């Protein structure tokens, strides 16, 4: 998954204004105790990060 697609999905689910804040501030067990920003900076694949977000916040199946 390209990062542009990842960020589009984040904005679609959380809203453009909140997606960045969520990515910076929300620590998730699904990402090994990291935030989205930390996981991406450490080289995690965007698709794996998106899967973690989907699991953590119960993104509806149609948006996964």
Secondary structure, DSSP 8 states (H G I E B T S, - for coil): --HHHHHHHHHHHH-HHHHHHHHHH--BGGGTSB-HHHHHHTT--HHHHHHHHHHHHT--GGG-
